[in-house]
Amino acid sequence: MEQEAASRELPGPTGWALLRTLALFLHGDLLSPFERLFDSFGPVFRLQLPLGHDLVMLAHPDAVEHVLRSKQENYVKGSVYDGARLLLGNGLVTSEGSYWQSQRALANPAFRPSKLEQYLVAMTDCTRQLVSSWERGAGPGKIDAQEAMTRLTMAIVGRTLFGLDLDQQSDRAREGFDTALSAIGRRGPANLQVPLWLPTPGNLRFRKALRDLDTIVYDIIGDFRSGQAEGADQTLLGAYLTARNPDSGEGMSDQQLRDEVITLYLAGHETTASLLTWALYWLGRRPDIAEQVTAEIDAEIPSDSPSMEELKKLPHTSRFINEILRLYPPAWTIARNAVEEDRVLGYRIPAGAIVMLSPYLAHRWGQVWPDPSRFDPDRFAPDVARDRHPFAYFPFSLGSRICIGMQFSLMEARLVLALILRRFRVQGLSGPEVRCVAAGTLRPDRPIRIELVRRRGG
Ligand code: HEM
């Protein structure tokens, strides 16, 4: 397909349709305009942004494979990540080239299976604390799922990667990340906003959030240095602090440390919290699936301290989690800049274009996913999944920049669901379906309040 002689021009809106789409973006809503364009033009389209920026959306598996694997050297995290860099600096998500390679090599050992097994103890501890607090409550009542899951996943990152209890900071950090992520989201992929130094109300809020987060992150590093971390030399932060550049012999600067810590703090909690929030929601909406998952957990998880081996024996729970990540991939888009002009599926990709790969759209393409909006974990049964294109499903991205925390978060999600469902059932949720909005990650458009009903005693 890619060998066609002449390049086709990418389809996309023009004239009034283009202006209407841009006006919707200015409203801050990125998801629904992209969904409309996807419905009109299919999985490959182009959008001309103001100031000559070209945006190309690719949600076709062949195109995803092209960008993330076959021709990955042409697609970089260039200026399209400038908005994220305001928050994350030059950490593992935003850096590139040889610097990224050496930082990734430094972080990789912290995500090996033997380390995950160690983290399981802290993960279990944090989750048990939450579940016991619900048990002690006078009937847990309604819980804001996003808030509860964010608090939990933040605590887990603190204990596992930094060896610290971050409970005290968690409200301030949550507020800071929320403000910063929505400010970055509003800037959009072309980072189209007034410069950060201009004192607009939005900029002032964003700058305050960045200052607050910096204080939190430097406190984390300070607490760690002053010996407050548990098992310090076993943590990722410990590895960063002792790392030396093989050529210069120098350690990481405070700024480098800050960028890596804030990156892991954010990437390590926000996405998994989103996954767990939607999981609780669907357990309430689909009692049949909840029953199947709970029965599997009852059969395979005999105690409140499951082992890695036991957590691996949960095929229905894993399919359920995969289906959540199909419909609600927390990183709903993965963006790159095209370095040189290229051709994908016969279409011309201009040099410098912003190329967006959207798991959210790709996972809803009817040609790959029959009846795409139906919630159906059995799409991931081995005999159904076998013939699917290997780049059709990519909630954690694929290729060399695949998420470093993929196994960490999948283990965490199985564990958290197991420990909750051993004690509680999610009360049925009816009413209109909650929709999602793109706010940094994919979030519910209104709070998801769930009611947990006690299953059995301690
Ligand atoms: C459901 C959970 C998660 C999802 C859906 C997710 C998704 C992603 C995606 C799509 C990327 C690629 C971004 C890009 O290339 O533009 C990524 C990268 C990354 N993720 Fe995750 N992530 C999750 C959990 C985690 C966790 C738990 C951690 C850390 C503990 C983490 C740390 C990172 C880091 C550091 C990168 C950058 C990796 C690199 O480029 O070397 N993520 N993640």
Residues whose N, C-alpha, C, O or C-beta is under 5 A from the ligand:
A	BS01	HEM	L92 V93 R104 L264 A267 G268 T271 T272 L275 P330 A331 I334 A335 P395 F396 S397 R401 I402 C403 I404 G405 F408 S409
